[in-house]
Amino acid sequence: MTKKIAVLLGDGIGPEIVAEAMKVLEALRAFGFKFEAEHAPIGGAGYDAAGDPLPEATLKLAKQADAVLLGAVGGPKYDTLPRDKRPERGLLRIRKELKLFANLRPALLYPQLAAASSLKPEVVSGLDIMIVRELTGDIYFGQPRGIEIRDGERVGFNTMVYSESEVRRVAHVAFGIAMKRRKQLCSVEKANVLECSELWKEIVIEVGRDYPEVALSHMYVDNAAMQLVRAPKQFDVIVTGNIFGDILSDEASMLTGSIGMLPSASLDADNKGMYEPIHGSAPDIAGKGIANPLATILSVAMLLRYTLQEAALAERIEAAVQKVLAQGYRTGDIYTEGTRKVGTVAMGDAVVAALRQ
């Protein structure tokens, strides 16, 4: 059956890195994979095209597609727009509209990149963490929110809020993933000072009773941030809320050598998903041909594994990336002395060549 993939290039380096991921998808036709791709604008590109960071036609396409591949959104040229017209609002809205409540962010250190990590090789070698971030609740979506005048001065306010059902469903996803890994789950919150986190912890404990084989632990977010740097290999699966997950997964990315290496999946209750690198649009290097496309290519592997149920094809892509790294190919963000520095297109070509071999 032919699968339909909505391709949202986005802004900055988005078009460059997605182009390389599409070359990898095209190469999979040789292995019997059938798909059709349709492009649509989002973020700043959406605003430029239709005056909206999430044009109605883009949302319609995303809803109709089997899966969504996204580049990145944002750029300084949009910073002066009204808040609801900024690129990031389009990203938050599409997550909400598609009900993508579970964000999977693996932090995996490839052996060849141990020297590129900011930590000592002995601290990070063998690192393999899965961060499960709740994606459609928390302070990013809570109401009320805004900026207003109180007692003659400006006051900014946001609301951190979680319902029991929101916590319960993402906890089930995290426990399910832990069951397929090392059966260890760490729930990260701030229950000592936040009522929202207190509820989060209570519900995760309740859900944990359905998974007696999984060893459940709890950690305050400030300690978790420290432990990720001190002894990251103690973690297997981490489940946490939207804002904590956003921060911790970016921190974890640097353990792997570069934020340019990490893919992500955002899933709904039926495993339909949107797939994107966790890094941003990097407008400072856009158009220079030096961005690392591997996170986007690995996002394609996650798309095949989690939404399209094509695990064998996902493994082919991951093996090709491993092979390219073993051959010494490096974009600037992961370059170390003695390796071969290449640009965006050359890295994509190398992955395709390894895939065909």
VMD Tcl script that draws the C-alpha trace (Angstrom):
set ca {
  {0.00 0.00 0.00}
  {1.27 3.46 -0.88}
  {1.78 5.70 2.14}
  {1.18 9.44 2.09}
  {3.75 11.61 3.83}
  {3.16 15.30 4.46}
  {6.47 17.13 4.11}
  {6.72 20.46 5.93}
  {10.07 22.06 5.17}
  {9.73 24.99 7.56}
  {12.34 27.71 7.91}
  {16.09 28.24 8.12}
  {17.95 24.99 7.51}
  {14.65 23.09 7.33}
  {14.55 22.83 3.51}
  {18.21 21.73 3.35}
  {18.00 18.93 5.90}
  {14.61 17.65 4.73}
  {15.96 17.44 1.17}
  {18.57 14.95 2.36}
  {15.96 12.94 4.29}
  {13.82 12.80 1.16}
  {16.79 11.37 -0.79}
  {16.94 8.58 1.77}
  {13.21 7.94 1.45}
  {13.54 7.81 -2.34}
  {16.34 5.26 -1.99}
  {13.97 3.01 -0.06}
  {11.87 2.48 -3.18}
  {14.51 -0.04 -4.20}
  {13.46 -2.11 -1.18}
  {9.78 -2.06 -2.12}
  {8.70 0.94 -0.07}
  {5.88 2.84 -1.77}
  {5.06 6.39 -0.80}
  {3.94 9.72 -2.13}
  {5.01 13.03 -0.64}
  {3.15 16.31 -0.63}
  {4.76 19.55 0.53}
  {3.17 22.39 2.48}
  {4.48 25.47 4.33}
  {4.59 25.90 8.10}
  {6.14 28.38 10.52}
  {7.61 31.51 8.98}
  {7.14 29.99 5.52}
  {3.47 29.50 6.35}
  {3.16 33.13 7.39}
  {4.91 34.27 4.20}
  {2.61 32.13 2.05}
  {-0.73 32.60 3.78}
  {-0.36 35.06 6.66}
  {-0.59 32.19 9.15}
  {2.19 30.02 10.69}
  {-0.14 27.05 10.28}
  {-2.15 27.59 7.08}
  {-5.47 25.77 6.90}
  {-4.30 23.82 3.83}
  {-1.20 22.63 5.70}
  {-3.26 21.41 8.64}
  {-5.68 19.62 6.29}
  {-2.80 17.86 4.55}
  {-1.24 16.83 7.86}
  {-4.53 15.35 9.03}
  {-5.01 13.40 5.81}
  {-1.45 12.05 5.61}
  {-0.27 8.80 7.17}
  {2.69 10.63 8.75}
  {4.29 14.07 8.83}
  {7.97 14.95 8.29}
  {8.97 18.40 9.55}
  {12.18 20.40 9.19}
  {12.30 23.26 11.70}
  {10.56 26.59 12.24}
  {11.54 30.08 13.28}
  {13.88 32.93 12.47}
  {14.71 36.44 13.64}
  {12.80 38.06 10.76}
  {9.57 36.94 12.44}
  {10.38 38.07 15.99}
  {8.44 41.31 15.67}
  {5.20 39.67 14.52}
  {2.21 39.47 16.88}
  {2.68 36.45 19.12}
  {-0.07 34.39 17.46}
  {1.58 34.86 14.05}
  {5.08 33.76 15.04}
  {6.45 30.49 13.60}
  {6.55 28.69 16.95}
  {2.80 29.15 17.39}
  {2.26 27.14 14.23}
  {4.34 24.31 15.65}
  {2.45 24.31 18.95}
  {-0.89 24.42 17.13}
  {-0.17 21.51 14.80}
  {0.87 19.38 17.77}
  {-2.39 20.26 19.50}
  {-4.58 19.84 16.40}
  {-3.10 16.42 15.60}
  {-3.34 15.40 19.29}
  {0.36 14.53 19.37}
  {0.67 14.12 23.12}
  {3.71 11.83 23.39}
  {7.10 13.11 22.25}
  {9.85 10.48 22.02}
  {13.39 11.84 22.09}
  {16.16 9.22 22.05}
  {19.61 10.24 23.23}
  {21.91 7.63 21.74}
  {25.66 8.00 21.56}
  {27.18 6.40 18.49}
  {30.56 4.87 19.47}
  {32.30 6.86 16.73}
  {31.17 10.16 18.31}
  {32.37 9.59 21.87}
  {35.17 12.11 21.32}
  {32.68 14.73 20.10}
  {30.72 14.69 23.36}
  {31.34 17.51 25.81}
  {31.78 14.87 28.55}
  {34.55 12.35 29.02}
  {34.18 9.22 26.85}
  {34.03 6.95 29.91}
  {31.01 8.92 31.19}
  {28.98 8.73 27.97}
  {30.17 5.60 26.14}
  {27.23 3.25 25.72}
  {24.67 5.99 26.42}
  {21.13 5.05 25.34}
  {18.27 7.05 26.89}
  {14.70 7.54 25.74}
  {13.02 10.72 26.98}
  {9.22 10.65 26.79}
  {7.93 14.22 26.95}
  {4.24 15.09 27.30}
  {3.65 17.48 24.42}
  {0.21 19.09 24.44}
  {-0.26 20.28 28.02}
  {1.67 22.06 30.76}
  {2.74 25.69 30.84}
  {2.99 26.01 27.05}
  {-0.77 25.61 26.67}
  {-2.22 26.44 30.11}
  {-4.67 29.29 30.52}
  {-4.72 32.06 31.62}
  {-1.59 33.48 30.08}
  {-0.49 36.91 28.95}
  {1.18 40.21 29.74}
  {-0.79 42.94 31.47}
  {-0.43 46.00 33.67}
  {-0.80 45.46 37.41}
  {-0.20 48.22 39.93}
  {1.40 50.34 37.25}
  {3.93 47.78 35.98}
  {3.98 45.04 33.36}
  {3.42 41.50 34.59}
  {3.86 38.33 32.51}
  {2.05 35.16 33.57}
  {1.58 31.57 32.42}
  {-0.30 28.64 33.92}
  {1.20 25.21 34.55}
  {-1.67 22.73 34.48}
  {-2.15 18.98 33.92}
  {-5.28 16.87 34.06}
  {-5.26 13.33 35.35}
  {-6.06 11.90 31.90}
  {-3.17 13.79 30.27}
  {-0.67 12.38 32.74}
  {-2.13 8.89 32.64}
  {-1.94 8.48 28.86}
  {1.68 9.63 28.54}
  {2.66 7.48 31.51}
  {1.25 4.41 29.74}
  {3.34 5.25 26.67}
  {6.49 5.57 28.79}
  {5.89 2.35 30.70}
  {5.20 0.55 27.42}
  {8.52 1.72 25.99}
  {10.34 0.77 29.20}
  {8.92 -2.75 28.89}
  {10.71 -3.10 25.54}
  {14.01 -1.76 26.89}
  {15.75 -2.27 30.25}
  {12.51 -1.97 32.26}
  {13.59 1.14 34.15}
  {11.50 4.32 34.21}
  {12.38 7.57 35.95}
  {9.56 10.10 36.36}
  {10.87 13.65 36.55}
  {8.88 16.46 38.22}
  {9.10 19.08 40.97}
  {6.57 17.67 43.41}
  {8.21 19.29 46.42}
  {7.05 22.76 45.36}
  {4.47 22.36 42.57}
  {0.95 20.97 43.07}
  {0.85 20.19 39.35}
  {3.90 17.95 39.81}
  {2.44 16.42 42.95}
  {-0.54 15.20 40.91}
  {1.82 14.04 38.15}
  {3.75 11.86 40.60}
  {0.61 10.36 42.14}
  {-0.80 9.36 38.75}
  {2.49 7.89 37.48}
  {2.63 5.72 40.62}
  {-0.94 4.56 39.99}
  {-0.19 3.68 36.35}
  {2.97 1.89 37.46}
  {0.86 -0.73 39.23}
  {-0.11 -2.00 35.77}
  {3.57 -2.58 34.97}
  {5.04 -4.48 37.93}
  {8.09 -5.53 35.90}
  {9.21 -1.92 35.43}
  {11.36 -0.40 38.18}
  {9.88 3.07 38.73}
  {11.91 5.87 40.29}
  {11.26 9.58 40.82}
  {13.58 12.55 40.56}
  {13.19 16.30 40.91}
  {13.96 18.11 37.68}
  {16.91 20.08 39.06}
  {18.54 16.87 40.27}
  {17.76 15.14 36.96}
  {19.53 17.94 35.08}
  {22.58 17.43 37.28}
  {22.49 13.63 37.02}
  {22.33 13.78 33.22}
  {25.74 15.44 33.31}
  {27.16 13.53 36.29}
  {26.11 9.95 35.46}
  {23.80 9.81 32.43}
  {24.00 6.05 31.93}
  {21.92 5.49 35.09}
  {18.84 6.40 32.99}
  {16.90 4.11 30.67}
  {13.53 5.82 30.04}
  {12.60 9.24 31.44}
  {9.01 10.50 31.46}
  {8.30 14.13 32.21}
  {6.11 17.12 31.42}
  {6.29 19.48 28.49}
  {8.60 22.22 29.76}
  {10.89 19.93 31.77}
  {11.13 17.55 28.82}
  {11.98 20.36 26.45}
  {14.93 21.44 28.61}
  {16.21 17.99 29.63}
  {16.14 16.54 26.10}
  {18.17 19.47 24.77}
  {20.66 18.94 27.60}
  {20.81 15.21 26.82}
  {21.50 15.98 23.17}
  {24.90 17.43 24.03}
  {25.90 14.17 25.67}
  {25.71 12.57 22.23}
  {28.10 14.98 20.57}
  {25.66 17.32 18.86}
  {22.03 18.38 18.88}
  {22.29 17.74 15.13}
  {22.24 13.99 15.78}
  {18.93 13.59 17.59}
  {15.60 12.76 15.97}
  {12.18 12.85 17.58}
  {8.70 11.42 17.18}
  {5.46 13.05 18.33}
  {2.65 10.51 18.48}
  {-1.11 10.44 18.94}
  {-3.09 7.64 20.59}
  {-2.97 5.58 17.36}
  {0.77 6.06 16.74}
  {0.23 8.46 13.88}
  {3.07 10.91 14.22}
  {5.01 13.97 13.22}
  {8.75 13.48 12.95}
  {11.42 16.15 13.24}
  {14.97 16.76 14.44}
  {15.01 18.24 17.94}
  {17.21 21.15 16.87}
  {15.91 24.48 15.65}
  {16.02 26.27 12.32}
  {19.59 27.60 12.84}
  {19.11 30.71 10.69}
  {22.75 31.67 11.21}
  {23.89 28.76 9.02}
  {20.90 28.51 6.68}
  {21.89 28.37 3.03}
  {25.54 27.61 3.77}
  {25.26 23.88 3.11}
  {26.88 22.92 6.43}
  {23.91 21.77 8.53}
  {23.91 18.21 9.85}
  {21.05 16.26 8.20}
  {21.49 13.10 10.27}
  {18.88 13.98 12.90}
  {16.30 14.45 10.14}
  {17.37 11.24 8.40}
  {17.09 9.39 11.71}
  {13.65 10.97 12.17}
  {12.66 9.18 8.97}
  {13.78 5.94 10.59}
  {11.52 6.68 13.57}
  {8.66 7.49 11.17}
  {9.06 4.08 9.55}
  {9.31 2.28 12.90}
  {6.54 3.88 14.96}
  {3.88 4.98 12.46}
  {4.34 2.92 9.31}
  {5.39 -0.30 11.10}
  {8.40 -0.76 8.79}
  {10.99 -1.75 11.39}
  {13.28 -3.47 8.88}
  {13.54 -0.31 6.76}
  {14.14 1.77 9.89}
  {17.02 -0.52 10.81}
  {18.48 -0.16 7.31}
  {18.62 3.62 7.71}
  {20.13 3.42 11.18}
  {22.74 0.95 9.97}
  {23.59 3.26 7.05}
  {24.13 6.17 9.44}
  {26.35 3.98 11.60}
  {28.36 2.99 8.53}
  {28.82 6.59 7.39}
  {30.07 7.59 10.82}
  {32.42 4.59 10.86}
  {33.76 5.74 7.48}
  {34.71 9.04 9.11}
  {32.18 11.40 7.52}
  {31.43 14.40 9.74}
  {29.58 17.67 9.40}
  {31.14 20.59 11.26}
  {29.16 20.11 14.48}
  {30.58 16.61 15.04}
  {33.96 17.06 13.37}
  {37.08 16.03 15.26}
  {40.66 15.89 14.06}
  {41.34 12.92 11.84}
  {37.82 12.65 10.45}
  {36.46 13.81 7.08}
  {34.56 17.10 7.14}
  {31.65 17.27 4.68}
  {28.63 19.44 4.04}
  {24.91 18.76 4.19}
  {24.52 17.31 0.68}
  {27.65 15.14 0.86}
  {26.49 13.66 4.17}
  {23.09 12.84 2.69}
  {24.74 11.29 -0.37}
  {26.98 9.18 1.86}
  {23.97 7.80 3.76}
  {22.20 6.96 0.50}
  {25.32 5.21 -0.81}
  {25.63 3.19 2.39}
  {21.94 2.31 2.19}
  {22.31 0.99 -1.37}
  {25.34 -1.09 -0.44}
}
mol new
graphics top color blue
foreach p $ca { graphics top sphere $p radius 0.5 }
foreach p [lrange $ca 0 end-1] q [lrange $ca 1 end] { graphics top cylinder $p $q radius 0.2 }
display resetview
